[in-house]
Amino acid sequence: MSDAVATEARGAARVAVIGAGTMGRGIAQLALQAGHVVTLVEPNASTAASASTALHDLFERLAAKGRLDETPSALLDRLTLAGDVTAAAGADWVIEAVPEDLRLKRELFARLAEVAPRARLATNTSTLSVTAIAAGCARAEDVIGMHFFNPPGLMRLVEVVPGVETRASLVTEAVVFARQLGREPVVAQDSPGFIVNRLARPYYLEALRLHAEGVPVAICDAAMRAAGFAMGPFELLDLIGLDVNLASSESVYQAFYQEPRYRPHPLQRRMVEAGLLGRKVGRGFYRYDERGRRLDSDEREPRPRDAAALIGPGTTVDGRSDADARPRPAVEVLGDGPVAEALRAHLPPIPVGAQADIILDAGMQPASQPGRTAANGGQLLVLAWGRSASTATEALLGTGRAPEGAATHHGRVVLGFSVVPGARSDDALLTLELLAPPSQEAAEAAGRAATVLEAAGVTVLHVPDQPGGVAFRLVALLVNEAVTALAEGLAVKEDLDTAMRLGVNYPLGPLEWGERLGLANVLAALDSLHRETGAARFAPHPLLRRLVAMGRTTFTTPSDQQPPPTDPLSDTMEQ
């Protein structure tokens, strides 16, 4: 048995990592901690020395915290620094982590095919085609994409991406190897952006569009944090770097032959041109100190206001004066379905015989039956998922108009609301986006409605009257993009969802979220957004329409209910 085979048989392999930058040394760290023998190839002596020091310091810190199975010296004894790729000659795995330059990578892999004749050859590219990289390699069948996420030591995801000529067995080997490194692999086709960089585009691009339409940055971020995201889109753009994110957006846009839904937003380009790149320069959408801490952290998110303080002691929410009165949050929920159920679960019940101060019409066809609320005199809010408040209240226009043209119901201006879709059904907090038609009377009514809702324990975000609000609009587009990827065979449902949870820390995978919201509800909202805005990006993918027409509620198919193999979506749909 050769030394190489014997090494792999013991669970250890000889791994060569090409490039000692942030990604390269992070991959080397994983390989060392997994018990492998590592050669770190870096022609720049300064970069190599920095990587060696960084690994030493990292292992010392991890050891101090009791998070290493070996001593730092034992780990580093298996590390060799080299300045030329010929040092990879005996490697079982070669992983390149050099700059994203197609010509550079092609030349590298052409040489690796010669100097490492029995190695599996992996590229850590995040934006380039694996097939294109392998095109100049005499052993294209041994080339595969293994896209690690930054920083590799913390991010669990690896996208495994075969090229057109990659042998099938190498996909399995790469999945096993990724798991040996303690990572979670997902398999994706060689398509622009793979899974994460493609499916994440709507999160950034639609947020930029909303901001350009007048929605404040802080409101967008607060809405998405309320939906369960670790960071709002603008906070994340600042963290990533607006220039880095723009380059990724432009890459996907060009690779998809300038598909309009991937078009970068001009606002981001202008900010990059102005040098407003985010945390690393101290200013992006927010301002930061020299240590990267937000300078406007106190304004990070709107806070619920105290109703008594707002309306004054001895005054009820509907304006009646009474020395002994206190704010009385009486909120009635109309309609059936998941939205109405969620609202009722979070809101206190109305006391017997009490009149509602707020009426939330939570039907997917908002206010389509205004007569059913005629007996109630409360402020009416209609669900604006997929609609603006103005459009959602069109059915009520016959009941009268306020002087400025807003729809009224029993003399009160009708407002819109959108429920921020929480990631868990048991979320303790409820956040509503309040959408008011553009009039002074509507703005005043929105202030009064917010007072009642906040007294009932609801966090209220005031959003300009935009179709779909913020959170639901972004989530619906994420779902639609994932459905498109599923229909195109980019990856199976489980891998699509796993990639977004682990790669960008989404609280739910987008297809999981679609199932949580209800496929029919997502379809109806996208149709409404498409009609009102005319924007092609809101057009529901035909697969979503097909699934709803067939009465399906999930995207997966039980193993005992497989459709005929002639169906290209046979492993992705439920009977």
LOROMI-882419 format. One record per residue (C-alpha): residue number from 1; residue in three letters; x, y, z. Coordinates in steps of 0.25 Angstrom, whole numbers. Example, Ala and Ser with C-alpha at 12.3 -4.5 7.8 and 13.67 -1.06 7.14 Angstrom:
BEGIN
(1; 'ala'; (49; -18; 31))
(2; 'ser'; (55; -4; 29))
// end
This chain:
BEGIN
(1; 'met'; (0; 0; 0))
(2; 'ser'; (6; 14; -4))
(3; 'asp'; (8; 24; 7))
(4; 'ala'; (-3; 33; 1))
(5; 'val'; (-14; 22; 1))
(6; 'ala'; (-10; 18; 15))
(7; 'thr'; (-11; 32; 19))
(8; 'glu'; (-25; 33; 14))
(9; 'ala'; (-29; 19; 20))
(10; 'arg'; (-26; 25; 34))
(11; 'gly'; (-36; 36; 31))
(12; 'ala'; (-24; 46; 28))
(13; 'ala'; (-21; 52; 15))
(14; 'arg'; (-10; 61; 9))
(15; 'val'; (-17; 74; 6))
(16; 'ala'; (-10; 85; -2))
(17; 'val'; (-17; 99; -1))
(18; 'ile'; (-13; 109; -12))
(19; 'gly'; (-13; 123; -6))
(20; 'ala'; (-11; 128; 8))
(21; 'gly'; (-21; 139; 9))
(22; 'thr'; (-33; 140; 18))
(23; 'met'; (-40; 128; 11))
(24; 'gly'; (-28; 120; 8))
(25; 'arg'; (-23; 120; 23))
(26; 'gly'; (-37; 117; 28))
(27; 'ile'; (-38; 105; 19))
(28; 'ala'; (-24; 101; 24))
(29; 'gln'; (-29; 102; 38))
(30; 'leu'; (-41; 93; 36))
(31; 'ala'; (-32; 83; 29))
(32; 'leu'; (-22; 83; 41))
(33; 'gln'; (-33; 82; 51))
(34; 'ala'; (-39; 70; 44))
(35; 'gly'; (-25; 63; 45))
(36; 'his'; (-20; 65; 31))
(37; 'val'; (-6; 68; 27))
(38; 'val'; (-6; 82; 20))
(39; 'thr'; (3; 89; 10))
(40; 'leu'; (0; 104; 9))
(41; 'val'; (5; 109; -4))
(42; 'glu'; (7; 124; -5))
(43; 'pro'; (18; 131; -14))
(44; 'asn'; (17; 144; -6))
(45; 'ala'; (26; 142; 6))
(46; 'ser'; (19; 153; 14))
(47; 'thr'; (6; 147; 12))
(48; 'ala'; (11; 134; 16))
(49; 'ala'; (17; 139; 29))
(50; 'ser'; (4; 146; 32))
(51; 'ala'; (-4; 133; 30))
(52; 'ser'; (6; 125; 39))
(53; 'thr'; (5; 135; 50))
(54; 'ala'; (-10; 136; 49))
(55; 'leu'; (-12; 121; 50))
(56; 'his'; (-3; 120; 62))
(57; 'asp'; (-10; 131; 69))
(58; 'leu'; (-24; 125; 66))
(59; 'phe'; (-20; 111; 71))
(60; 'glu'; (-14; 117; 84))
(61; 'arg'; (-28; 125; 86))
(62; 'leu'; (-36; 112; 83))
(63; 'ala'; (-27; 104; 92))
(64; 'ala'; (-29; 114; 103))
(65; 'lys'; (-44; 112; 102))
(66; 'gly'; (-43; 97; 102))
(67; 'arg'; (-48; 96; 87))
(68; 'leu'; (-36; 88; 81))
(69; 'asp'; (-34; 73; 82))
(70; 'glu'; (-19; 75; 80))
(71; 'thr'; (-9; 84; 84))
(72; 'pro'; (-6; 96; 75))
(73; 'ser'; (8; 91; 73))
(74; 'ala'; (3; 77; 69))
(75; 'leu'; (-6; 84; 59))
(76; 'leu'; (5; 93; 53))
(77; 'asp'; (14; 81; 52))
(78; 'arg'; (6; 76; 41))
(79; 'leu'; (6; 90; 33))
(80; 'thr'; (17; 92; 23))
(81; 'leu'; (18; 106; 16))
(82; 'ala'; (23; 106; 1))
(83; 'gly'; (25; 116; -9))
(84; 'asp'; (22; 108; -22))
(85; 'val'; (11; 99; -26))
(86; 'thr'; (20; 88; -29))
(87; 'ala'; (19; 86; -14))
(88; 'ala'; (5; 80; -16))
(89; 'ala'; (12; 68; -24))
(90; 'gly'; (8; 57; -14))
(91; 'ala'; (-6; 63; -10))
(92; 'asp'; (-19; 55; -9))
(93; 'trp'; (-27; 68; -10))
(94; 'val'; (-23; 82; -15))
(95; 'ile'; (-32; 94; -12))
(96; 'glu'; (-29; 107; -19))
(97; 'ala'; (-33; 120; -12))
(98; 'val'; (-26; 130; -21))
(99; 'pro'; (-33; 143; -26))
(100; 'glu'; (-45; 142; -35))
(101; 'asp'; (-38; 143; -48))
(102; 'leu'; (-43; 133; -59))
(103; 'arg'; (-29; 134; -66))
(104; 'leu'; (-21; 132; -53))
(105; 'lys'; (-30; 120; -49))
(106; 'arg'; (-29; 113; -62))
(107; 'glu'; (-14; 114; -63))
(108; 'leu'; (-13; 109; -49))
(109; 'phe'; (-22; 97; -51))
(110; 'ala'; (-15; 94; -64))
(111; 'arg'; (-2; 93; -56))
(112; 'leu'; (-8; 85; -45))
(113; 'ala'; (-12; 74; -54))
(114; 'glu'; (2; 72; -57))
(115; 'val'; (9; 74; -43))
(116; 'ala'; (-2; 67; -35))
(117; 'pro'; (-6; 55; -44))
(118; 'arg'; (-14; 47; -34))
(119; 'ala'; (-20; 59; -26))
(120; 'arg'; (-35; 63; -27))
(121; 'leu'; (-35; 78; -31))
(122; 'ala'; (-44; 87; -24))
(123; 'thr'; (-47; 102; -27))
(124; 'asn'; (-52; 111; -16))
(125; 'thr'; (-58; 121; -26))
(126; 'ser'; (-71; 128; -22))
(127; 'thr'; (-74; 135; -35))
(128; 'leu'; (-67; 128; -47))
(129; 'ser'; (-72; 116; -55))
(130; 'val'; (-66; 103; -50))
(131; 'thr'; (-67; 98; -64))
(132; 'ala'; (-60; 110; -70))
(133; 'ile'; (-48; 108; -59))
(134; 'ala'; (-47; 94; -63))
(135; 'ala'; (-47; 97; -78))
(136; 'gly'; (-32; 98; -79))
(137; 'cys'; (-29; 86; -70))
(138; 'ala'; (-25; 73; -76))
(139; 'arg'; (-32; 66; -65))
(140; 'ala'; (-45; 73; -65))
(141; 'glu'; (-52; 61; -59))
(142; 'asp'; (-44; 63; -46))
(143; 'val'; (-48; 77; -44))
(144; 'ile'; (-60; 81; -35))
(145; 'gly'; (-64; 94; -28))
(146; 'met'; (-64; 94; -13))
(147; 'his'; (-69; 108; -9))
(148; 'phe'; (-66; 111; 6))
(149; 'phe'; (-72; 123; 12))
(150; 'asn'; (-64; 134; 20))
(151; 'pro'; (-59; 132; 30))
(152; 'pro'; (-57; 117; 27))
(153; 'gly'; (-55; 114; 42))
(154; 'leu'; (-68; 119; 46))
(155; 'met'; (-77; 117; 34))
(156; 'arg'; (-82; 103; 33))
(157; 'leu'; (-87; 103; 18))
(158; 'val'; (-79; 97; 6))
(159; 'glu'; (-85; 98; -7))
(160; 'val'; (-81; 86; -16))
(161; 'val'; (-82; 89; -30))
(162; 'pro'; (-78; 79; -41))
(163; 'gly'; (-74; 85; -55))
(164; 'val'; (-80; 79; -68))
(165; 'glu'; (-68; 69; -69))
(166; 'thr'; (-67; 66; -54))
(167; 'arg'; (-68; 51; -51))
(168; 'ala'; (-80; 47; -43))
(169; 'ser'; (-72; 39; -32))
(170; 'leu'; (-64; 52; -29))
(171; 'val'; (-77; 59; -25))
(172; 'thr'; (-79; 48; -14))
(173; 'glu'; (-64; 49; -10))
(174; 'ala'; (-65; 64; -9))
(175; 'val'; (-77; 63; 0))
(176; 'val'; (-70; 53; 9))
(177; 'phe'; (-58; 61; 10))
(178; 'ala'; (-66; 74; 13))
(179; 'arg'; (-72; 66; 25))
(180; 'gln'; (-59; 62; 29))
(181; 'leu'; (-55; 76; 31))
(182; 'gly'; (-67; 78; 40))
(183; 'arg'; (-75; 86; 29))
(184; 'glu'; (-89; 84; 23))
(185; 'pro'; (-89; 81; 8))
(186; 'val'; (-100; 84; -2))
(187; 'val'; (-99; 80; -16))
(188; 'ala'; (-102; 91; -27))
(189; 'gln'; (-101; 91; -42))
(190; 'asp'; (-91; 100; -49))
(191; 'ser'; (-100; 112; -50))
(192; 'pro'; (-97; 127; -48))
(193; 'gly'; (-96; 130; -33))
(194; 'phe'; (-98; 115; -29))
(195; 'ile'; (-109; 115; -18))
(196; 'val'; (-106; 126; -8))
(197; 'asn'; (-100; 137; -17))
(198; 'arg'; (-112; 135; -26))
(199; 'leu'; (-123; 133; -16))
(200; 'ala'; (-119; 145; -7))
(201; 'arg'; (-120; 155; -18))
(202; 'pro'; (-134; 159; -15))
(203; 'tyr'; (-131; 162; -1))
(204; 'tyr'; (-121; 173; -5))
(205; 'leu'; (-127; 178; -18))
(206; 'glu'; (-141; 179; -13))
(207; 'ala'; (-137; 186; -1))
(208; 'leu'; (-130; 196; -9))
(209; 'arg'; (-142; 198; -18))
(210; 'leu'; (-151; 200; -6))
(211; 'his'; (-141; 211; 0))
(212; 'ala'; (-141; 218; -14))
(213; 'glu'; (-157; 218; -13))
(214; 'gly'; (-156; 225; 1))
(215; 'val'; (-155; 214; 11))
(216; 'pro'; (-144; 218; 22))
(217; 'val'; (-132; 209; 23))
(218; 'ala'; (-135; 207; 38))
(219; 'ile'; (-149; 203; 36))
(220; 'cys'; (-145; 193; 25))
(221; 'asp'; (-135; 187; 35))
(222; 'ala'; (-144; 187; 47))
(223; 'ala'; (-155; 179; 38))
(224; 'met'; (-145; 168; 34))
(225; 'arg'; (-139; 167; 48))
(226; 'ala'; (-154; 165; 53))
(227; 'ala'; (-155; 154; 42))
(228; 'gly'; (-144; 147; 49))
(229; 'phe'; (-132; 151; 41))
(230; 'ala'; (-119; 153; 49))
(231; 'met'; (-117; 166; 41))
(232; 'gly'; (-125; 175; 32))
(233; 'pro'; (-121; 177; 18))
(234; 'phe'; (-114; 190; 19))
(235; 'glu'; (-107; 186; 32))
(236; 'leu'; (-102; 174; 24))
(237; 'leu'; (-98; 182; 12))
(238; 'asp'; (-89; 190; 21))
(239; 'leu'; (-83; 178; 27))
(240; 'ile'; (-80; 171; 14))
(241; 'gly'; (-75; 184; 8))
(242; 'leu'; (-84; 191; -3))
(243; 'asp'; (-73; 189; -13))
(244; 'val'; (-72; 174; -11))
(245; 'asn'; (-87; 172; -11))
(246; 'leu'; (-88; 181; -24))
(247; 'ala'; (-77; 172; -31))
(248; 'ser'; (-85; 160; -27))
(249; 'ser'; (-98; 166; -32))
(250; 'glu'; (-91; 170; -45))
(251; 'ser'; (-85; 156; -47))
(252; 'val'; (-99; 149; -46))
(253; 'tyr'; (-106; 160; -55))
(254; 'gln'; (-96; 158; -66))
(255; 'ala'; (-95; 143; -65))
(256; 'phe'; (-110; 142; -66))
(257; 'tyr'; (-109; 151; -79))
(258; 'gln'; (-114; 163; -72))
(259; 'glu'; (-127; 157; -66))
(260; 'pro'; (-134; 170; -61))
(261; 'arg'; (-137; 164; -47))
(262; 'tyr'; (-123; 163; -44))
(263; 'arg'; (-119; 177; -49))
(264; 'pro'; (-111; 185; -39))
(265; 'his'; (-117; 197; -33))
(266; 'pro'; (-111; 211; -37))
(267; 'leu'; (-112; 215; -23))
(268; 'gln'; (-102; 205; -19))
(269; 'arg'; (-92; 208; -30))
(270; 'arg'; (-93; 223; -26))
(271; 'met'; (-89; 220; -12))
(272; 'val'; (-78; 211; -17))
(273; 'glu'; (-73; 223; -26))
(274; 'ala'; (-74; 232; -14))
(275; 'gly'; (-65; 223; -5))
(276; 'leu'; (-77; 219; 4))
(277; 'leu'; (-73; 205; 5))
(278; 'gly'; (-78; 201; 19))
(279; 'arg'; (-72; 197; 32))
(280; 'lys'; (-58; 196; 27))
(281; 'val'; (-57; 211; 23))
(282; 'gly'; (-66; 216; 35))
(283; 'arg'; (-78; 220; 26))
(284; 'gly'; (-88; 213; 17))
(285; 'phe'; (-103; 213; 20))
(286; 'tyr'; (-99; 216; 35))
(287; 'arg'; (-87; 222; 41))
(288; 'tyr'; (-77; 214; 50))
(289; 'asp'; (-65; 217; 59))
(290; 'glu'; (-51; 213; 57))
(291; 'arg'; (-54; 199; 63))
(292; 'gly'; (-66; 197; 54))
(293; 'arg'; (-77; 200; 64))
(294; 'arg'; (-90; 207; 60))
(295; 'leu'; (-90; 222; 64))
(296; 'asp'; (-105; 222; 62))
(297; 'ser'; (-108; 210; 70))
(298; 'asp'; (-119; 216; 78))
(299; 'glu'; (-127; 218; 66))
(300; 'arg'; (-125; 204; 61))
(301; 'glu'; (-139; 200; 62))
(302; 'pro'; (-153; 207; 66))
(303; 'arg'; (-157; 204; 80))
(304; 'pro'; (-172; 202; 84))
(305; 'arg'; (-177; 215; 91))
(306; 'asp'; (-185; 215; 104))
(307; 'ala'; (-199; 218; 100))
(308; 'ala'; (-202; 226; 113))
(309; 'ala'; (-190; 235; 111))
(310; 'leu'; (-195; 238; 97))
(311; 'ile'; (-209; 241; 99))
(312; 'gly'; (-208; 246; 113))
(313; 'pro'; (-213; 241; 126))
(314; 'gly'; (-228; 241; 128))
(315; 'thr'; (-230; 240; 113))
(316; 'thr'; (-235; 227; 106))
(317; 'val'; (-230; 223; 92))
(318; 'asp'; (-242; 228; 85))
(319; 'gly'; (-241; 242; 91))
(320; 'arg'; (-251; 241; 102))
(321; 'ser'; (-247; 248; 115))
(322; 'asp'; (-249; 241; 128))
(323; 'ala'; (-241; 243; 141))
(324; 'asp'; (-240; 228; 144))
(325; 'ala'; (-239; 223; 129))
(326; 'arg'; (-227; 216; 124))
(327; 'pro'; (-223; 212; 110))
(328; 'arg'; (-232; 201; 106))
(329; 'pro'; (-226; 192; 95))
(330; 'ala'; (-238; 186; 88))
(331; 'val'; (-234; 180; 75))
(332; 'glu'; (-243; 171; 66))
(333; 'val'; (-238; 162; 56))
(334; 'leu'; (-247; 158; 44))
(335; 'gly'; (-244; 147; 34))
(336; 'asp'; (-239; 132; 34))
(337; 'gly'; (-226; 126; 31))
(338; 'pro'; (-212; 127; 36))
(339; 'val'; (-211; 142; 37))
(340; 'ala'; (-223; 144; 45))
(341; 'glu'; (-220; 132; 54))
(342; 'ala'; (-206; 138; 57))
(343; 'leu'; (-212; 151; 60))
(344; 'arg'; (-222; 145; 70))
(345; 'ala'; (-211; 137; 76))
(346; 'his'; (-203; 150; 79))
(347; 'leu'; (-214; 160; 83))
(348; 'pro'; (-222; 161; 95))
(349; 'pro'; (-237; 157; 94))
(350; 'ile'; (-247; 168; 93))
(351; 'pro'; (-255; 169; 106))
(352; 'val'; (-270; 164; 105))
(353; 'gly'; (-278; 175; 100))
(354; 'ala'; (-267; 185; 97))
(355; 'gln'; (-266; 192; 84))
(356; 'ala'; (-253; 190; 76))
(357; 'asp'; (-243; 202; 75))
(358; 'ile'; (-236; 195; 64))
(359; 'ile'; (-242; 185; 53))
(360; 'leu'; (-232; 177; 46))
(361; 'asp'; (-237; 171; 33))
(362; 'ala'; (-227; 160; 31))
(363; 'gly'; (-234; 153; 19))
(364; 'met'; (-225; 151; 6))
(365; 'gln'; (-236; 159; -1))
(366; 'pro'; (-236; 171; 9))
(367; 'ala'; (-249; 178; 11))
(368; 'ser'; (-256; 171; 0))
(369; 'gln'; (-268; 171; 9))
(370; 'pro'; (-269; 184; 16))
(371; 'gly'; (-283; 181; 21))
(372; 'arg'; (-278; 171; 31))
(373; 'thr'; (-271; 182; 39))
(374; 'ala'; (-283; 191; 39))
(375; 'ala'; (-287; 189; 53))
(376; 'asn'; (-273; 193; 58))
(377; 'gly'; (-268; 207; 59))
(378; 'gly'; (-253; 204; 61))
(379; 'gln'; (-242; 209; 52))
(380; 'leu'; (-241; 199; 40))
(381; 'leu'; (-228; 193; 35))
(382; 'val'; (-228; 184; 23))
(383; 'leu'; (-217; 174; 20))
(384; 'ala'; (-208; 179; 10))
(385; 'trp'; (-199; 167; 6))
(386; 'gly'; (-197; 169; -9))
(387; 'arg'; (-204; 182; -9))
(388; 'ser'; (-202; 196; -5))
(389; 'ala'; (-212; 202; 5))
(390; 'ser'; (-218; 210; -6))
(391; 'thr'; (-221; 198; -14))
(392; 'ala'; (-225; 189; -3))
(393; 'thr'; (-236; 199; 1))
(394; 'glu'; (-242; 201; -13))
(395; 'ala'; (-254; 192; -9))
(396; 'leu'; (-258; 202; 1))
(397; 'leu'; (-258; 214; -7))
(398; 'gly'; (-273; 214; -9))
(399; 'thr'; (-274; 216; 6))
(400; 'gly'; (-269; 230; 5))
(401; 'arg'; (-257; 238; 4))
(402; 'ala'; (-249; 247; 13))
(403; 'pro'; (-247; 261; 8))
(404; 'glu'; (-233; 258; 3))
(405; 'gly'; (-238; 246; -4))
(406; 'ala'; (-235; 234; 5))
(407; 'ala'; (-245; 223; 7))
(408; 'thr'; (-253; 224; 19))
(409; 'his'; (-261; 214; 27))
(410; 'his'; (-272; 219; 36))
(411; 'gly'; (-265; 233; 36))
(412; 'arg'; (-251; 227; 39))
(413; 'val'; (-240; 227; 29))
(414; 'val'; (-236; 213; 25))
(415; 'leu'; (-222; 209; 27))
(416; 'gly'; (-214; 197; 22))
(417; 'phe'; (-205; 187; 30))
(418; 'ser'; (-195; 176; 27))
(419; 'val'; (-191; 165; 37))
(420; 'val'; (-176; 163; 38))
(421; 'pro'; (-175; 148; 35))
(422; 'gly'; (-168; 142; 47))
(423; 'ala'; (-159; 130; 45))
(424; 'arg'; (-166; 122; 56))
(425; 'ser'; (-180; 120; 58))
(426; 'asp'; (-178; 122; 73))
(427; 'asp'; (-171; 135; 72))
(428; 'ala'; (-174; 143; 84))
(429; 'leu'; (-174; 157; 78))
(430; 'leu'; (-183; 162; 67))
(431; 'thr'; (-179; 173; 58))
(432; 'leu'; (-188; 180; 48))
(433; 'glu'; (-184; 190; 37))
(434; 'leu'; (-195; 201; 37))
(435; 'leu'; (-197; 207; 23))
(436; 'ala'; (-205; 220; 21))
(437; 'pro'; (-209; 226; 8))
(438; 'pro'; (-202; 239; 5))
(439; 'ser'; (-211; 249; 12))
(440; 'gln'; (-210; 257; 25))
(441; 'glu'; (-223; 251; 30))
(442; 'ala'; (-217; 237; 28))
(443; 'ala'; (-204; 240; 35))
(444; 'glu'; (-212; 245; 47))
(445; 'ala'; (-221; 233; 47))
(446; 'ala'; (-208; 224; 46))
(447; 'gly'; (-202; 231; 59))
(448; 'arg'; (-215; 228; 66))
(449; 'ala'; (-216; 213; 61))
(450; 'ala'; (-201; 211; 65))
(451; 'thr'; (-204; 216; 79))
(452; 'val'; (-215; 205; 81))
(453; 'leu'; (-207; 194; 75))
(454; 'glu'; (-195; 198; 83))
(455; 'ala'; (-203; 198; 96))
(456; 'ala'; (-207; 184; 92))
(457; 'gly'; (-193; 179; 91))
(458; 'val'; (-190; 181; 76))
(459; 'thr'; (-178; 187; 70))
(460; 'val'; (-182; 196; 59))
(461; 'leu'; (-173; 201; 48))
(462; 'his'; (-178; 212; 40))
(463; 'val'; (-176; 210; 25))
(464; 'pro'; (-179; 219; 13))
(465; 'asp'; (-191; 213; 5))
(466; 'gln'; (-183; 203; -4))
(467; 'pro'; (-189; 190; -10))
(468; 'gly'; (-186; 179; 0))
(469; 'gly'; (-179; 187; 11))
(470; 'val'; (-165; 183; 14))
(471; 'ala'; (-163; 169; 20))
(472; 'phe'; (-174; 161; 13))
(473; 'arg'; (-169; 167; 0))
(474; 'leu'; (-155; 163; 2))
(475; 'val'; (-159; 149; 7))
(476; 'ala'; (-168; 147; -5))
(477; 'leu'; (-157; 150; -15))
(478; 'leu'; (-148; 141; -8))
(479; 'val'; (-158; 130; -8))
(480; 'asn'; (-160; 132; -23))
(481; 'glu'; (-146; 132; -26))
(482; 'ala'; (-144; 119; -19))
(483; 'val'; (-156; 113; -27))
(484; 'thr'; (-149; 118; -40))
(485; 'ala'; (-136; 111; -36))
(486; 'leu'; (-144; 98; -32))
(487; 'ala'; (-151; 98; -45))
(488; 'glu'; (-138; 100; -52))
(489; 'gly'; (-131; 88; -45))
(490; 'leu'; (-121; 97; -38))
(491; 'ala'; (-122; 88; -25))
(492; 'val'; (-132; 79; -18))
(493; 'lys'; (-141; 86; -8))
(494; 'glu'; (-134; 82; 4))
(495; 'asp'; (-120; 87; -1))
(496; 'leu'; (-126; 100; -5))
(497; 'asp'; (-132; 103; 8))
(498; 'thr'; (-120; 98; 16))
(499; 'ala'; (-111; 107; 8))
(500; 'met'; (-118; 119; 11))
(501; 'arg'; (-119; 116; 26))
(502; 'leu'; (-105; 113; 27))
(503; 'gly'; (-98; 122; 16))
(504; 'val'; (-105; 135; 20))
(505; 'asn'; (-112; 131; 33))
(506; 'tyr'; (-126; 132; 29))
(507; 'pro'; (-136; 128; 40))
(508; 'leu'; (-143; 119; 30))
(509; 'gly'; (-140; 114; 16))
(510; 'pro'; (-148; 121; 6))
(511; 'leu'; (-156; 109; 1))
(512; 'glu'; (-158; 106; 16))
(513; 'trp'; (-164; 120; 17))
(514; 'gly'; (-173; 118; 6))
(515; 'glu'; (-179; 106; 12))
(516; 'arg'; (-180; 113; 25))
(517; 'leu'; (-188; 125; 19))
(518; 'gly'; (-196; 116; 10))
(519; 'leu'; (-193; 114; -5))
(520; 'ala'; (-206; 119; -9))
(521; 'asn'; (-204; 132; -1))
(522; 'val'; (-190; 134; -7))
(523; 'leu'; (-196; 132; -21))
(524; 'ala'; (-208; 142; -18))
(525; 'ala'; (-198; 153; -12))
(526; 'leu'; (-188; 151; -24))
(527; 'asp'; (-200; 153; -34))
(528; 'ser'; (-205; 165; -27))
(529; 'leu'; (-191; 171; -27))
(530; 'his'; (-189; 168; -41))
(531; 'arg'; (-202; 175; -45))
(532; 'glu'; (-200; 187; -37))
(533; 'thr'; (-185; 190; -40))
(534; 'gly'; (-184; 184; -54))
(535; 'ala'; (-170; 179; -50))
(536; 'ala'; (-167; 165; -57))
(537; 'arg'; (-159; 161; -44))
(538; 'phe'; (-172; 159; -37))
(539; 'ala'; (-178; 150; -47))
(540; 'pro'; (-180; 136; -40))
(541; 'his'; (-172; 125; -46))
(542; 'pro'; (-180; 115; -53))
(543; 'leu'; (-176; 104; -44))
(544; 'leu'; (-182; 111; -32))
(545; 'arg'; (-195; 113; -40))
(546; 'arg'; (-195; 99; -44))
(547; 'leu'; (-193; 94; -30))
(548; 'val'; (-205; 102; -24))
(549; 'ala'; (-214; 98; -36))
(550; 'met'; (-211; 84; -32))
(551; 'gly'; (-214; 86; -17))
(552; 'arg'; (-200; 84; -12))
(553; 'thr'; (-196; 91; 1))
(554; 'thr'; (-181; 87; 0))
(555; 'phe'; (-169; 85; -9))
(556; 'thr'; (-165; 71; -6))
(557; 'thr'; (-170; 58; -10))
(558; 'pro'; (-171; 46; 0))
(559; 'ser'; (-162; 35; -5))
(560; 'asp'; (-174; 25; -6))
(561; 'gln'; (-181; 35; -15))
(562; 'gln'; (-171; 38; -26))
(563; 'pro'; (-177; 43; -39))
(564; 'pro'; (-173; 36; -52))
(565; 'pro'; (-158; 38; -55))
(566; 'thr'; (-162; 46; -68))
(567; 'asp'; (-165; 58; -59))
(568; 'pro'; (-152; 66; -58))
(569; 'leu'; (-157; 71; -44))
(570; 'ser'; (-160; 57; -39))
(571; 'asp'; (-152; 58; -27))
(572; 'thr'; (-156; 72; -23))
(573; 'met'; (-171; 71; -22))
(574; 'glu'; (-181; 65; -13))
(575; 'gln'; (-193; 57; -18))
// end
